[in-house]
Amino acid sequence: MHPTIARMQDVVAKGDETLIHELLAEDVRFSPPTYYSTWTGREPVAAVLGHVGQVFSDFRYRRIMGEGKDWALEFQCKVGDLDAVGVDLITLNDDGLIQNFEVVMRPYKTIGALREAMMARVMTDARFLEYKNALS
């Protein structure tokens, strides 16, 4: 297993954006499951993932599939009282950092709860006013 992917297993569930930050490429692109837009750049993506780590509970990776630069990490978690399963689709760059990070999740009801919880957190994080322009 690639060292970045191995480290992700420890880092993502903690929701510590400082630890997540060191795994991301400078121009990383993150596609969340809650809407069809992409966050671009290490700072905003680390901040978003840090908040996600605080919203998810009982997070664990169930299966990890991939090799080289392309990986799929299946996870399960809770958002409030709702169960969810999902997959982190990750592409690494030549330096072994995360270049592309896309998350797909189900069921729909849990994604709605995630979106609401994330909006509540983002609205109280002043950094997101400047990151808003990072959406492409």
Buried (B, 14 or more C-beta within 10 A) or exposed (E): EBEBBEBBBEBBBBBBBEBBBEBBBEEBBBBBBBEEEBBBBBBBBBBBBBBBBBBBEEBEBEEBEBEEBEBBBBBBBBBEEBEBBBBBBBBBBEEBBBBBBBBBBEEEEBBEBBBBBBEEBBEEEEEBEEBEEBEE
